[in-house]
Amino acid sequence: LFRSGLNEHNKVRRGMVAFGEVTDPAAVPVAGTVTYAGVAEAWRSIDGDADPVHLGSPATVTVDLATREARVTLPSLRPGGLSFTVRGDDTAAPWRNFLTGAVGTAGSLSGGASTRYFGPVGGGSGGQGPLEFGGTFSLRDPVSGEALIGGFVAMKR
């Protein structure tokens, strides 16, 4: 969360992990849309030097299983909210259950996110995908230094 070599008085480091029973990659459908609702936790530093503040937010995720694209919306993690897209690069198992890479859109923030499906496939009313979805992200504004790290977990609606 902090600029290298600056303001080293703060030795508190933060991180996030999303974990659970990982969905069998071969069971992840390759078509359809799934919607998830859950919660997010994050730490935000307004300039990369200031002590980070802990924040929470509802989380909404919409996944297009055919394009392996997840749209994550976290309305309370910063003024104006936060919304970003992460996309998987390879549709072949075993990578069908892992979406990671640069965040597609997050306003002035850039960085990366990694996500996974958890639990069995099926059930619920949010589509034919796995029951749960979770991930982590690390974002920074290159001009202001704002930094945001966090994670989210969500269940199929």
Secondary structure, 3 states (H helix, E strand, C coil): CCCCCCCCCCCCCCCCCCCCCECCHHHCCCCCEEEEEEEEEEEEECCCCCCCEEEEEEEEEEEECCCCEEEEEECCCCCCCEEEEEECCCCCCCHHHEEEEECCCCCCCEEEEEEEEEEEECCCCCCCCEEEEEEEEEEECCCCCCEEEEEEEEEEC
